[in-house]
Amino acid sequence: MVEKKTWDDIPTEEVTPEMHRKILWGEKLMIAKMKFKDGFKVPLHSHENEQITHVISGTIRFWFGENKEQEMDLGPGDMVVIPPNLPHEALMIGDVEEIDHWAPPRQDWLDGTDDYLRK
């Protein structure tokens, strides 16, 4: 059965006081709408999932590669495709709202083993 959803239908999870997210997923794709406080840092990590990040407001500074060889700032309206298994780190500059898509869905987010975000 196909079901209509809105972001208002999806509960907000407080990952930390500085990170809140709403997640919707299917068999092969996941989408998350997230809000971050200024200064929140996503530590260097990688995952098997292809990721697309779309910034709605604020700025995200990304570093890509094991040694953070590439730096990139994304502002409102900017998007980036992050290939599977590419190490990346992010810093929120100002309060940030953004939407991420992953294929396949992030199992660590679904089962609560995403400890790298909760520290």
C-alpha positions as CSV (number, residue, x, y, z in Angstrom):
1,M,0.0,0.0,0.0
2,V,1.3,3.4,-1.0
3,E,1.0,6.0,1.8
4,K,1.2,9.8,1.6
5,K,3.4,11.6,4.1
6,T,4.4,15.1,5.0
7,W,7.4,16.2,7.1
8,D,4.8,17.1,9.8
9,D,3.8,13.4,10.0
10,I,7.3,12.3,10.8
11,P,8.5,12.5,14.4
12,T,11.6,14.5,15.2
13,E,14.5,12.6,16.8
14,E,16.9,14.5,19.0
15,V,20.2,12.9,18.2
16,T,22.0,15.6,20.4
17,P,20.7,18.9,21.6
18,E,22.5,20.4,18.5
19,M,21.2,17.9,16.0
20,H,17.5,17.0,15.2
21,R,16.3,14.8,12.3
22,K,13.3,13.4,10.6
23,I,13.8,10.2,8.6
24,L,11.7,8.5,5.9
25,W,12.9,5.3,4.2
26,G,11.8,2.6,1.8
27,E,13.5,-0.5,0.7
28,K,16.3,1.1,-1.4
29,L,16.3,4.8,-0.4
30,M,16.3,7.0,2.7
31,I,15.7,10.8,3.1
32,A,16.3,12.8,6.2
33,K,15.5,16.4,7.0
34,M,17.9,17.8,9.6
35,K,18.5,20.9,11.7
36,F,21.9,21.6,13.3
37,K,23.1,24.4,15.6
38,D,26.0,26.5,14.7
39,G,29.3,24.8,15.3
40,F,28.0,21.2,15.1
41,K,30.7,18.9,13.7
42,V,30.1,15.6,11.9
43,P,33.4,13.8,12.5
44,L,35.3,12.2,9.6
45,H,33.5,9.0,8.6
46,S,32.5,7.0,5.6
47,H,29.7,4.6,4.7
48,E,28.7,2.2,1.9
49,N,25.8,4.5,1.0
50,E,25.8,7.0,-1.8
51,Q,24.7,10.4,-0.4
52,I,23.2,13.5,-1.8
53,T,23.1,16.6,0.5
54,H,20.9,19.6,-0.2
55,V,21.4,22.7,1.9
56,I,18.2,24.7,2.7
57,S,19.7,27.3,5.0
58,G,23.1,28.1,6.6
59,T,26.4,26.8,5.4
60,I,28.0,23.4,5.6
61,R,31.8,23.2,5.2
62,F,32.8,19.7,4.0
63,W,36.2,18.0,3.9
64,F,36.5,15.0,1.6
65,G,39.2,12.3,1.6
66,E,41.1,10.4,4.3
67,N,43.4,13.4,4.7
68,K,40.7,16.0,4.0
69,E,42.3,16.8,0.7
70,Q,39.2,18.7,-0.7
71,E,37.3,21.4,1.1
72,M,33.9,22.7,0.0
73,D,31.4,25.1,1.4
74,L,27.7,24.5,0.5
75,G,25.1,27.3,1.1
76,P,21.4,27.6,0.5
77,G,20.4,25.8,-2.7
78,D,23.7,24.0,-3.1
79,M,23.9,20.2,-3.5
80,V,26.6,17.6,-3.6
81,V,26.8,13.9,-4.4
82,I,29.1,12.0,-2.1
83,P,30.2,8.7,-3.5
84,P,30.0,5.5,-1.4
85,N,33.0,4.9,0.9
86,L,34.4,8.4,0.5
87,P,35.6,9.7,3.9
88,H,34.0,13.1,4.7
89,E,33.7,15.5,7.6
90,A,31.3,18.5,8.0
91,L,31.1,21.7,10.1
92,M,27.9,23.7,10.4
93,I,28.5,27.4,10.0
94,G,25.4,29.2,11.4
95,D,22.3,27.2,12.1
96,V,21.8,24.8,9.3
97,E,18.7,23.1,7.8
98,E,19.4,20.4,5.1
99,I,18.1,17.3,3.4
100,D,20.1,14.2,2.8
101,H,19.3,11.2,0.6
102,W,21.0,7.8,0.8
103,A,20.9,4.7,-1.2
104,P,20.6,2.1,0.3
105,P,19.1,3.3,3.6
106,R,21.5,4.0,6.5
107,Q,21.1,0.9,8.7
108,D,23.2,2.5,11.5
109,W,20.6,5.4,11.6
110,L,17.7,2.9,11.7
111,D,19.1,0.7,14.5
112,G,20.7,3.5,16.6
113,T,24.3,2.5,16.1
114,D,25.3,5.9,14.7
115,D,27.5,6.7,17.7
116,Y,29.9,8.9,15.7
117,L,27.1,11.5,15.7
118,R,26.0,11.2,19.4
119,K,29.4,12.1,21.0
